[in-house]
Amino acid sequence: MTKRSLSPDASATRRRVKPVLVEHQPFQITNLEDGEVIYQTCIVVHGKCQSFDDVHETNFISVSSSPDIHNGTGAAVHHWPLHQGRWSALVTLTPGINTLVFQLHHAGGISSELRIAVSYLPLLQLPPLHLAILVAKDSPLLIDCPPAKYGAISTAHSSLDAAVAKLRMSAYMWQALTAEDFRQKGLGRRSFRLEEEWTPNTTIQSGHQPIPGERSVMGAVPKVHIIRSDKTVAELRDAQVAQQNPNGRDRDALHNYFETALATSGPPFESQCRPVVAGMLLDSHYSITQSMILGHAALGCHKPDGISLGIFGSHLAYSWPRFMEEVPACLTDMTPTGDTVGNDNGECDTMRGACFVGQGAFLHEVGHAFGAGHTTGIMARGYSKTWGANFVAHPTNDAAKNDAKWDLQDALKFRLLPHFALPGDEPVTDAVKQASVKIEIDLDREGEKTQDGKEGLRVSCVAGLAQVNIQNGDRDPVIHDFMGRPDRTSYTQLSIANVRQEFDQSEPLAITALGQNGRVRVIKNAWAMLLENPYVFVPGSDVVLTKRSVRSDDLEARGDHEDIRWAMLLRHRGQDGQLHRATSIDLRVGNMPS
C-alpha cells in the first residue's frame, strides 16, 4: 500500500481555472436626464450598474437630494437594493432645482457617484387626486395588524396616524408609477397631482418618529381628509353589505355610504367641485369566525359631473410602507401574514403579497374613478405578482413581464382629463373626445371590387390613431404602433391583397383599432367584412349609397355582437313572376319605437 503525503507536492501539475470575462457596465441613470423639468412630487428613477456576485446586502444605491426641506441639518439619505446590474429608487422633489446624488456602494465603500439637477414645477392650476379615510362614528381608530408586524410598538402599523402615513406614501407610489408608465408609452412623464398641506412630514422616518425634545420635521405632504360617517362600526361591518359576501343583500352600500359622507362634509367634495377621490375604509376587519373581510369593498365609479370615488378597505394597509425608508422592505418581505388577517383572493399569505395586492387593488379602484374600465394590466389584477418591479430591483421581482402597468387605452383616456395635463398640450375639444374609430373598405366607386391591389382596409380616427392590432387565429398579433411618431397619424390603409396573402383565410382575422382618445373599434372577423361591398350601386344610375354602422360606441369597442347585415332589395318579383326594377327608395330618419 502506498501512503500519500498531506503536504503539497510542488512538482505536481497545478489545475488552471479559465478566467470568466465580466463585461463592465457603467453606473448610469436610464430614465431621467440632467436638466429635465418634472411636474409631480414623486418620481421613480431606474438605472444600471456593474453586476456584482457578492452578498447583495453589501451592494446598494444611496440617494439624497439638495435642497431638502425634510430636515434642517442635511439631506435625507435613502438606500435602495440592486440586482443583476439594475437598480430603482423613489425620489421626492421640492419646488425648484433639485440636485440628486446617487452613490453606488460596493464592498463597504462608494465605487461610483452620479449627480444630476432636475427642476420640479408643481402645476397647482390642475385639479388634484384627493385622499380620504372614512371612519365610523364610534370607530376605535385601529386597523387590522398581524402580530408579526407589531415590532416594539403594538400600534406602529395599526393606528389612525399609521393609516394616514401609509395612504400618503402609497399615493406617492401611485403617482410615480403612473408618470413612469406614461413616459414609457410615449405620452410624456405625466401623472395626477396630489392635494397637499403643510404638516409634519411623515414620508420620511425622522418626520414620522420625531426624537423627543426636538422640533417636528415639517413639509408639504399629501393631505388626507378624515371623513366621519353617520354609520356605526356594526353597520359598516354588517355582513350583508360586505362586498365579498356572495349572499349579501346590498354589496354596493359601502360605496354609497362613503359618497354620502363626502358630500355631507362640504367642499372640496361637493358635486359641483367634481372631485376624484381615493377613499380608504378605516374600519375594515377580518372576521375569523365568518372567514370574511367585513367593512370592505373594492369599488370605483367615474362621474364627470359629480364625485368620482374609488374605495378600498384598510385590511391590508398593515403591509404598506409608512415612509420612504420602509418601501424596499415592504416590497420584499416574505414573512407569513398569519391567520389573524384576511388573505384577500388567496394572494396575501406574505407581507410582500399583501402589499402588492393592497396598493395595487386600491389603485385599480382609483383607475375606475378616473374612468378606466376592466382592460388589461392594473385594471385586470396585473399588480398581484409584479407590483414591486416598478419600484425596486430584487430577485423576487424577476418576472418575465411586468403587468402592473396601465393599459394603453386607459392611459389615453386619462390624458384627456385635466388632472393629467402638461404644459404645451393642445386643447382637448369635444370633437377629439368623441371622435370614433372607423374601419372601412376603401374601393374605387366606379365599379365592383378588383384584384389589382387598389382595394384597402382604411382605419381612421379624427383624434389620431394610437395602435392597430391584427390577430389571425392563434398566431402572435401583428401590431402597428403609431405612438412614437412625431406627427399625429389620423388614418392608415392596409392593402387587401397583402392582407389576403399574409394571413390565413381559414382562421378569423380580428382587427382592433385604438384611437388617441382611448376609443376602440373591433372587427371580429375581417374576412366576413371583405365579402361585402361598402357601397350600394343603384343600377342604371350614378347614385352610390354608402353603408354606415348604426351601432353604439360600446358595441363598436367590444366586437362580440353579431351585426345586422345590409341587404340590397332593388328588384322585386311581381305576380307575373317577372323581376321588376325599383323606381324609388324610401329613406326614413327618426327615433326607433320603444
C-alpha positions as CSV (number, residue, x, y, z in Angstrom):
1,M,0.0,0.0,0.0
2,T,1.3,3.4,-0.9
3,K,0.7,6.3,1.5
4,R,0.0,9.7,0.2
5,S,1.6,12.7,1.9
6,L,-0.7,15.5,3.0
7,S,2.0,18.0,2.1
8,P,1.6,19.8,-1.2
9,D,3.8,18.5,-4.0
10,A,5.4,21.4,-5.7
11,S,6.2,19.3,-8.7
12,A,2.6,18.3,-9.2
13,T,0.7,19.8,-12.1
14,R,-1.4,22.7,-10.9
15,R,-5.1,23.0,-12.0
16,R,-5.7,26.0,-14.1
17,V,-9.0,27.8,-13.9
18,K,-10.2,29.6,-17.1
19,P,-11.0,33.2,-16.3
20,V,-14.5,34.4,-17.0
21,L,-14.8,37.6,-18.9
22,V,-17.0,40.1,-17.0
23,E,-18.5,42.9,-19.0
24,H,-18.1,46.3,-17.4
25,Q,-21.3,48.3,-17.2
26,P,-21.0,51.9,-16.1
27,F,-23.1,53.4,-13.3
28,Q,-25.9,55.2,-15.1
29,I,-29.5,56.5,-15.0
30,T,-31.7,55.3,-17.8
31,N,-35.0,57.2,-17.5
32,L,-34.1,60.7,-16.3
33,E,-32.0,63.4,-17.9
34,D,-29.9,66.1,-16.3
35,G,-31.8,69.4,-16.5
36,E,-35.2,67.8,-17.0
37,V,-38.4,69.5,-15.8
38,I,-40.7,67.4,-13.6
39,Y,-44.3,68.2,-12.8
40,Q,-45.1,65.8,-9.9
41,T,-43.6,65.4,-6.5
42,C,-42.5,61.8,-6.5
43,I,-40.6,60.0,-9.3
44,V,-39.1,56.6,-9.8
45,V,-35.6,56.5,-11.1
46,H,-34.2,53.5,-12.9
47,G,-30.6,52.8,-13.7
48,K,-27.9,50.3,-14.5
49,C,-24.5,49.4,-12.8
50,Q,-21.9,46.7,-12.6
51,S,-23.4,43.3,-11.7
52,F,-21.8,42.0,-8.5
53,D,-21.6,38.4,-7.3
54,D,-21.1,39.3,-3.7
55,V,-23.7,39.2,-1.0
56,H,-26.4,41.6,-2.1
57,E,-26.7,43.2,1.3
58,T,-23.3,44.8,0.8
59,N,-24.3,46.3,-2.6
60,F,-26.8,49.1,-2.7
61,I,-27.7,52.5,-4.0
62,S,-28.0,55.6,-1.8
63,V,-30.0,58.6,-2.9
64,S,-30.1,62.1,-1.5
65,S,-31.3,65.5,-2.8
66,S,-30.4,69.1,-2.2
67,P,-32.1,71.5,-1.4
68,D,-34.1,69.4,1.0
69,I,-36.9,70.6,3.2
70,H,-37.0,67.2,5.1
71,N,-34.8,68.5,7.9
72,G,-32.6,71.4,8.6
73,T,-29.3,69.6,9.2
74,G,-28.9,68.0,5.8
75,A,-30.4,65.9,3.1
76,A,-32.2,62.7,3.9
77,V,-30.4,59.7,2.5
78,H,-32.3,56.6,1.4
79,H,-30.9,53.2,0.4
80,W,-32.2,51.0,-2.4
81,P,-31.2,47.5,-3.4
82,L,-29.7,46.5,-6.7
83,H,-29.9,43.2,-8.6
84,Q,-28.1,41.8,-11.7
85,G,-26.8,45.3,-12.7
86,R,-30.2,47.0,-12.3
87,W,-31.5,49.4,-9.7
88,S,-34.5,51.6,-8.9
89,A,-35.2,54.3,-6.4
90,L,-38.1,56.6,-5.4
91,V,-37.3,60.3,-5.0
92,T,-39.4,63.1,-3.7
93,L,-38.8,66.6,-5.1
94,T,-39.2,70.1,-3.8
95,P,-40.3,73.0,-6.0
96,G,-37.3,74.5,-7.8
97,I,-34.0,72.9,-8.8
98,N,-33.2,69.7,-7.0
99,T,-29.6,68.3,-7.2
100,L,-29.9,64.5,-6.9
101,V,-26.9,62.5,-5.7
102,F,-26.8,58.7,-6.5
103,Q,-24.0,56.7,-4.9
104,L,-23.1,53.1,-5.7
105,H,-22.0,51.2,-2.6
106,H,-19.9,48.0,-3.0
107,A,-17.7,46.1,-0.6
108,G,-18.1,48.6,2.1
109,G,-17.2,51.6,0.0
110,I,-18.5,54.0,-2.6
111,S,-17.4,52.9,-6.0
112,S,-19.3,55.4,-8.2
113,E,-21.3,58.6,-7.9
114,L,-23.8,60.4,-10.2
115,R,-25.1,64.0,-9.8
116,I,-28.0,65.4,-11.9
117,A,-30.1,68.5,-11.5
118,V,-33.8,68.4,-12.2
119,S,-36.4,71.1,-11.8
120,Y,-39.8,70.5,-10.1
121,L,-42.6,72.8,-11.3
122,P,-45.9,71.9,-9.5
123,L,-49.0,72.5,-11.6
124,L,-51.2,74.0,-8.9
125,Q,-53.8,75.1,-11.5
126,L,-54.8,71.5,-12.2
127,P,-57.3,69.5,-10.2
128,P,-55.7,67.0,-7.8
129,L,-56.5,63.5,-6.6
130,H,-58.0,63.8,-3.1
131,L,-57.2,61.3,-0.4
132,A,-59.8,60.5,2.3
133,I,-60.4,58.0,5.1
134,L,-63.9,57.1,6.3
135,V,-64.3,56.4,10.0
136,A,-67.4,55.1,11.8
137,K,-68.9,57.5,14.3
138,D,-67.9,55.1,17.1
139,S,-64.7,53.9,15.5
140,P,-61.8,52.6,17.7
141,L,-59.5,54.2,15.2
142,L,-57.5,51.0,14.7
143,I,-56.8,48.8,11.6
144,D,-56.0,45.1,11.3
145,C,-52.4,44.2,12.0
146,P,-50.8,40.7,12.5
147,P,-48.5,40.1,15.4
148,A,-45.5,39.7,13.1
149,K,-45.8,43.4,12.2
150,Y,-46.1,44.8,15.7
151,G,-42.4,45.4,16.4
152,A,-41.6,47.3,19.5
153,I,-44.8,49.3,19.4
154,S,-48.1,47.5,19.0
155,T,-49.8,50.4,17.3
156,A,-47.0,51.3,15.0
157,H,-48.8,49.9,12.0
158,S,-52.4,49.9,13.3
159,S,-53.3,53.4,14.5
160,L,-55.1,56.1,12.6
161,D,-51.8,58.0,12.3
162,A,-50.2,55.0,10.7
163,A,-53.1,54.6,8.3
164,V,-52.7,58.3,7.2
165,A,-49.0,57.9,6.7
166,K,-49.5,54.7,4.7
167,L,-52.1,56.2,2.4
168,R,-49.8,59.2,1.8
169,M,-46.9,57.0,0.9
170,S,-49.0,54.8,-1.3
171,A,-50.4,57.8,-3.2
172,Y,-46.8,58.9,-3.9
173,M,-46.0,55.5,-5.2
174,W,-49.1,55.5,-7.5
175,Q,-48.1,58.9,-8.8
176,A,-44.5,57.8,-9.6
177,L,-45.6,54.6,-11.2
178,T,-48.2,56.4,-13.4
179,A,-45.7,59.0,-14.5
180,E,-43.0,56.5,-15.5
181,D,-45.6,54.3,-17.3
182,F,-46.8,57.2,-19.3
183,R,-43.3,58.1,-20.2
184,Q,-42.6,54.6,-21.4
185,K,-45.7,54.7,-23.5
186,G,-44.5,57.9,-25.3
187,L,-47.1,60.1,-23.6
188,G,-44.7,62.2,-21.6
189,R,-43.9,62.0,-17.9
190,R,-47.4,62.9,-16.7
191,S,-49.4,61.9,-13.7
192,F,-52.1,63.3,-11.3
193,R,-51.0,65.7,-8.7
194,L,-52.0,65.3,-5.0
195,E,-53.7,67.8,-2.8
196,E,-51.0,68.9,-0.3
197,E,-50.9,70.5,3.1
198,W,-48.1,71.9,5.4
199,T,-47.8,69.4,8.3
200,P,-45.3,67.1,10.0
201,N,-43.6,65.2,7.2
202,T,-44.5,61.6,7.7
203,T,-43.0,60.5,4.4
204,I,-39.5,60.2,6.0
205,Q,-38.6,58.3,9.1
206,S,-37.4,61.3,11.0
207,G,-40.7,63.1,10.4
208,H,-42.8,60.1,11.3
209,Q,-41.0,59.3,14.5
210,P,-39.6,62.6,15.9
211,I,-36.9,62.5,18.6
212,P,-38.4,63.7,21.9
213,G,-37.4,67.3,22.7
214,E,-36.7,68.1,19.0
215,R,-39.0,70.2,16.8
216,S,-41.1,68.4,14.3
217,V,-39.9,68.0,10.7
218,M,-42.4,69.9,8.6
219,G,-43.1,69.7,4.9
220,A,-45.7,69.8,2.2
221,V,-47.2,66.3,2.1
222,P,-50.5,64.8,0.6
223,K,-53.5,65.9,2.6
224,V,-55.6,63.1,4.0
225,H,-59.2,64.1,4.8
226,I,-60.7,62.3,7.8
227,I,-64.4,61.8,7.0
228,R,-66.7,60.9,9.9
229,S,-69.6,58.6,8.8
230,D,-73.1,58.6,10.4
231,K,-72.8,54.8,10.4
232,T,-71.6,52.8,13.4
233,V,-68.9,50.2,13.2
234,A,-71.5,47.5,13.4
235,E,-73.4,49.0,10.4
236,L,-70.2,49.2,8.3
237,R,-69.2,45.7,9.3
238,D,-72.6,44.2,8.6
239,A,-72.0,41.0,6.6
240,Q,-75.0,41.9,4.3
241,V,-73.1,44.9,2.9
242,A,-69.7,43.2,2.7
243,Q,-68.7,43.1,-1.0
244,Q,-67.0,39.6,-0.6
245,N,-70.3,38.1,0.7
246,P,-71.9,36.4,-2.3
247,N,-75.2,36.4,-0.4
248,G,-75.1,40.0,0.7
249,R,-78.3,41.9,0.1
250,D,-76.5,45.3,-0.8
251,R,-72.9,44.8,-1.7
252,D,-72.6,48.4,-3.1
253,A,-73.8,50.0,0.1
254,L,-70.3,50.9,1.4
255,H,-69.6,52.9,-1.7
256,N,-72.9,54.8,-1.2
257,Y,-72.1,55.4,2.5
258,F,-68.7,56.8,1.6
259,E,-70.0,59.1,-1.2
260,T,-72.8,60.4,1.0
261,A,-70.4,61.2,3.8
262,L,-68.1,63.0,1.4
263,A,-70.9,65.1,0.0
264,T,-72.1,66.0,3.6
265,S,-68.7,67.2,4.6
266,G,-68.8,70.0,2.1
267,P,-66.0,71.4,-0.2
268,P,-64.0,70.1,-1.9
269,F,-66.3,67.1,-2.0
270,E,-69.4,68.8,-3.4
271,S,-70.7,67.6,-6.8
272,Q,-70.0,70.9,-8.5
273,C,-66.4,70.6,-7.5
274,R,-66.2,67.3,-9.5
275,P,-63.6,65.8,-7.2
276,V,-61.7,62.5,-7.9
277,V,-61.2,60.7,-4.6
278,A,-59.2,57.7,-3.3
279,G,-61.1,56.6,-0.2
280,M,-60.0,54.2,2.5
281,L,-62.5,52.4,4.8
282,L,-60.7,52.6,8.1
283,D,-63.0,50.1,10.0
284,S,-62.5,47.1,7.7
285,H,-61.9,44.0,9.7
286,Y,-61.2,40.3,9.0
287,S,-63.7,38.1,10.9
288,I,-62.1,34.8,11.8
289,T,-65.4,33.3,12.8
290,Q,-67.1,34.2,9.5
291,S,-63.9,33.9,7.4
292,M,-64.8,37.1,5.7
293,I,-63.4,40.7,5.4
294,L,-66.1,43.0,6.8
295,G,-66.4,46.7,6.2
296,H,-64.5,46.4,2.9
297,A,-65.4,47.0,-0.7
298,A,-63.2,47.4,-3.8
299,L,-65.4,49.6,-5.9
300,G,-64.8,52.6,-8.1
301,C,-67.1,54.9,-10.2
302,H,-66.4,57.8,-12.5
303,K,-68.9,60.6,-12.5
304,P,-67.9,63.5,-14.8
305,D,-70.5,65.8,-13.2
306,G,-70.2,64.6,-9.6
307,I,-68.0,62.8,-7.1
308,S,-65.7,60.2,-8.7
309,L,-64.8,57.8,-6.0
310,G,-62.6,54.7,-5.7
311,I,-62.8,52.9,-2.3
312,F,-60.8,50.1,-0.6
313,G,-60.6,48.7,2.9
314,S,-57.8,49.1,5.4
315,H,-57.4,45.4,6.0
316,L,-54.1,45.1,4.1
317,A,-52.6,48.5,5.0
318,Y,-50.5,47.0,7.8
319,S,-48.2,45.7,5.0
320,W,-47.8,49.2,3.3
321,P,-44.8,51.5,4.0
322,R,-45.3,54.4,6.3
323,F,-42.3,56.4,5.0
324,M,-39.7,56.2,2.2
325,E,-37.2,54.2,4.2
326,E,-39.7,51.3,4.6
327,V,-40.6,51.0,0.8
328,P,-37.8,48.4,-0.1
329,A,-38.5,46.2,2.9
330,C,-42.3,46.2,2.4
331,L,-41.9,45.2,-1.2
332,T,-39.6,42.3,-0.5
333,D,-40.7,41.0,2.9
334,M,-41.6,37.3,2.7
335,T,-42.8,37.0,6.3
336,P,-46.0,35.0,6.5
337,T,-49.0,37.2,7.5
338,G,-50.6,34.6,9.7
339,D,-54.2,33.6,10.5
340,T,-55.4,36.8,12.2
341,V,-55.7,38.9,9.0
342,G,-57.6,38.3,5.7
343,N,-55.9,36.5,2.8
344,D,-57.5,38.6,0.0
345,N,-58.1,36.4,-3.1
346,G,-55.6,33.9,-1.8
347,E,-52.6,36.1,-2.7
348,C,-51.8,37.7,0.6
349,D,-50.1,35.0,2.6
350,T,-46.9,37.0,2.8
351,M,-46.3,40.7,3.8
352,R,-45.0,41.3,0.3
353,G,-48.0,39.8,-1.3
354,A,-50.4,41.7,0.9
355,C,-48.6,45.0,0.0
356,F,-48.8,44.1,-3.7
357,V,-52.5,43.4,-3.6
358,G,-53.4,46.2,-1.2
359,Q,-51.7,49.0,-3.0
360,G,-52.4,47.6,-6.5
361,A,-56.1,46.9,-6.0
362,F,-56.6,50.3,-4.4
363,L,-55.0,51.9,-7.5
364,H,-57.3,49.7,-9.6
365,E,-60.3,51.4,-8.0
366,V,-58.7,54.8,-8.4
367,G,-58.4,53.9,-12.1
368,H,-62.2,53.3,-12.2
369,A,-62.7,56.8,-10.6
370,F,-60.7,58.3,-13.4
371,G,-62.8,56.5,-16.0
372,A,-60.9,53.2,-16.7
373,G,-62.8,50.0,-17.4
374,H,-61.7,46.4,-17.0
375,T,-59.0,46.3,-19.7
376,T,-55.5,44.8,-19.0
377,G,-52.7,45.4,-16.6
378,I,-53.6,47.2,-13.4
379,M,-57.3,47.0,-14.4
380,A,-57.0,43.2,-14.7
381,R,-55.2,42.4,-11.4
382,G,-51.8,42.6,-13.1
383,Y,-50.4,44.0,-9.9
384,S,-50.7,40.8,-7.7
385,K,-47.3,39.4,-8.9
386,T,-45.3,42.2,-10.3
387,W,-46.2,45.4,-8.3
388,G,-42.8,45.6,-6.7
389,A,-41.0,45.5,-10.0
390,N,-42.0,49.2,-10.6
391,F,-40.1,50.4,-7.5
392,V,-37.2,48.0,-6.5
393,A,-34.7,45.7,-8.2
394,H,-34.8,42.5,-6.3
395,P,-34.6,38.7,-7.1
396,T,-38.3,38.4,-6.1
397,N,-39.2,40.7,-9.0
398,D,-37.7,38.8,-11.8
399,A,-41.0,38.2,-13.7
400,A,-40.7,38.0,-17.4
401,K,-43.3,40.7,-17.9
402,N,-44.4,43.5,-15.6
403,D,-48.2,43.5,-15.7
404,A,-48.6,46.2,-13.1
405,K,-49.0,48.9,-15.8
406,W,-51.9,50.9,-17.2
407,D,-53.5,49.6,-20.4
408,L,-52.7,52.0,-23.3
409,Q,-56.4,52.6,-23.8
410,D,-56.8,53.7,-20.2
411,A,-53.7,55.9,-20.4
412,L,-55.1,57.6,-23.5
413,K,-58.4,58.3,-21.7
414,F,-56.6,59.7,-18.7
415,R,-54.6,62.0,-20.9
416,L,-57.8,63.8,-21.9
417,L,-58.6,64.6,-18.3
418,P,-57.3,68.0,-16.8
419,H,-55.7,66.0,-13.9
420,F,-53.1,64.6,-16.4
421,A,-52.4,67.8,-18.4
422,L,-48.9,69.0,-19.2
423,P,-47.7,72.5,-20.3
424,G,-47.8,72.6,-24.1
425,D,-50.7,70.2,-24.5
426,E,-53.1,71.0,-27.3
427,P,-56.6,72.0,-26.0
428,V,-58.9,69.0,-25.7
429,T,-62.0,69.6,-27.7
430,D,-65.3,67.7,-27.7
431,A,-64.6,66.7,-31.3
432,V,-61.4,65.0,-30.1
433,K,-63.1,63.4,-27.1
434,Q,-66.0,62.0,-29.1
435,A,-64.2,61.0,-32.3
436,S,-64.9,57.4,-33.2
437,V,-62.5,54.9,-34.8
438,K,-63.6,53.7,-38.2
439,I,-62.5,50.5,-40.1
440,E,-63.8,50.6,-43.7
441,I,-63.2,49.0,-47.0
442,D,-61.8,51.7,-49.3
443,L,-62.7,51.0,-53.0
444,D,-62.9,52.7,-56.3
445,R,-66.6,53.8,-56.5
446,E,-66.6,53.5,-60.3
447,G,-67.2,49.7,-60.1
448,E,-67.0,46.5,-58.3
449,K,-64.0,45.1,-56.4
450,T,-60.9,44.4,-58.4
451,Q,-57.9,42.3,-57.8
452,D,-55.3,44.9,-58.9
453,G,-54.3,45.8,-55.3
454,K,-56.2,49.1,-55.2
455,E,-58.6,47.8,-52.5
456,G,-57.7,48.8,-49.0
457,L,-58.8,48.5,-45.4
458,R,-58.9,52.1,-44.2
459,V,-58.5,52.6,-40.4
460,S,-59.1,56.2,-39.3
461,C,-59.8,58.4,-36.3
462,V,-60.0,62.2,-36.3
463,A,-58.3,62.3,-32.9
464,G,-55.4,60.3,-34.3
465,L,-54.5,56.6,-34.3
466,A,-52.6,55.0,-31.5
467,Q,-52.4,51.3,-32.4
468,V,-53.8,48.8,-34.8
469,N,-53.8,45.1,-33.7
470,I,-54.3,42.3,-36.2
471,Q,-55.0,38.8,-34.7
472,N,-55.1,35.9,-37.1
473,G,-56.3,32.7,-35.2
474,D,-53.8,31.7,-32.5
475,R,-50.8,33.4,-34.1
476,D,-48.9,36.2,-32.4
477,P,-50.7,39.5,-33.2
478,V,-49.3,42.0,-35.7
479,I,-49.2,45.4,-34.1
480,H,-48.9,48.7,-36.0
481,D,-47.9,51.2,-33.4
482,F,-48.3,55.0,-34.1
483,M,-47.5,56.3,-30.6
484,G,-43.8,57.2,-31.2
485,R,-44.4,59.2,-34.4
486,P,-43.8,63.0,-34.2
487,D,-46.9,63.8,-36.3
488,R,-50.3,62.6,-35.3
489,T,-51.5,59.9,-37.7
490,S,-55.2,60.1,-38.4
491,Y,-55.5,57.1,-40.8
492,T,-53.7,54.2,-42.2
493,Q,-54.6,51.9,-45.1
494,L,-53.9,48.2,-45.4
495,S,-53.7,46.6,-48.9
496,I,-56.4,43.9,-49.0
497,A,-54.3,42.0,-51.5
498,N,-51.4,42.0,-49.0
499,V,-53.7,41.1,-46.1
500,R,-55.1,38.1,-48.1
501,Q,-51.6,36.9,-48.9
502,E,-50.1,37.4,-45.4
503,F,-52.9,35.9,-43.3
504,D,-54.6,32.5,-43.2
505,Q,-58.1,32.9,-44.5
506,S,-59.3,29.7,-42.8
507,E,-58.8,31.4,-39.4
508,P,-60.7,34.5,-38.2
509,L,-59.0,37.8,-38.7
510,A,-59.7,40.2,-35.8
511,I,-58.8,43.8,-36.1
512,T,-58.7,46.1,-33.1
513,A,-58.0,49.8,-33.7
514,L,-57.3,52.2,-30.8
515,G,-57.6,56.0,-31.2
516,Q,-55.5,58.6,-29.5
517,N,-58.6,59.5,-27.4
518,G,-58.9,56.0,-26.0
519,R,-61.8,55.0,-28.3
520,V,-61.7,51.5,-29.7
521,R,-63.2,49.8,-32.8
522,V,-63.2,46.0,-33.0
523,I,-63.9,43.9,-36.1
524,K,-64.4,40.3,-35.0
525,N,-63.7,38.8,-38.4
526,A,-62.4,41.0,-41.2
527,W,-62.8,38.1,-43.8
528,A,-66.6,38.4,-43.4
529,M,-66.4,42.2,-43.8
530,L,-64.4,41.8,-47.0
531,L,-67.1,39.7,-48.6
532,E,-69.4,42.7,-48.6
533,N,-69.3,45.8,-50.7
534,P,-69.3,49.0,-48.6
535,Y,-71.4,50.8,-51.3
536,V,-74.8,50.2,-52.8
537,F,-74.7,50.9,-56.5
538,V,-78.1,51.8,-57.9
539,P,-78.3,50.0,-61.4
540,G,-78.9,52.3,-64.3
541,S,-77.9,55.5,-62.4
542,D,-74.9,57.3,-60.9
543,V,-76.3,57.1,-57.4
544,V,-74.0,55.5,-54.9
545,L,-75.1,54.8,-51.3
546,T,-72.5,54.4,-48.6
547,K,-73.2,51.9,-45.8
548,R,-72.8,53.2,-42.3
549,S,-72.8,51.4,-39.0
550,V,-75.5,52.4,-36.5
551,R,-74.1,50.5,-33.6
552,S,-73.4,52.3,-30.3
553,D,-69.8,53.1,-29.2
554,D,-69.9,50.3,-26.6
555,L,-70.8,47.7,-29.2
556,E,-68.2,49.1,-31.6
557,A,-65.5,48.6,-28.9
558,R,-66.5,45.1,-27.9
559,G,-66.9,43.4,-31.3
560,D,-68.6,40.3,-29.7
561,H,-72.1,41.0,-31.1
562,E,-73.3,40.0,-34.5
563,D,-74.1,42.7,-37.0
564,I,-77.4,43.1,-38.7
565,R,-76.3,42.7,-42.3
566,W,-77.1,45.1,-45.0
567,A,-79.5,43.8,-47.7
568,M,-80.0,45.4,-51.1
569,L,-83.5,44.8,-52.5
570,L,-83.6,46.9,-55.7
571,R,-85.6,44.3,-57.6
572,H,-88.9,42.7,-56.8
573,R,-90.6,39.7,-58.2
574,G,-94.1,40.6,-59.3
575,Q,-97.3,38.5,-59.5
576,D,-96.4,37.7,-63.2
577,G,-93.2,36.0,-62.0
578,Q,-91.0,38.7,-63.6
579,L,-88.3,40.8,-61.8
580,H,-89.2,44.5,-61.7
581,R,-86.7,47.3,-61.0
582,A,-87.2,49.6,-58.1
583,T,-88.1,53.1,-59.2
584,S,-87.7,54.9,-55.8
585,I,-86.0,54.5,-52.4
586,D,-87.9,55.4,-49.2
587,L,-85.4,56.7,-46.6
588,R,-86.7,57.5,-43.2
589,V,-85.0,59.2,-40.3
590,G,-86.3,59.2,-36.7
591,N,-86.3,57.5,-33.4
592,M,-86.9,53.8,-33.0
593,P,-90.1,53.0,-31.2
594,S,-89.6,51.9,-27.6
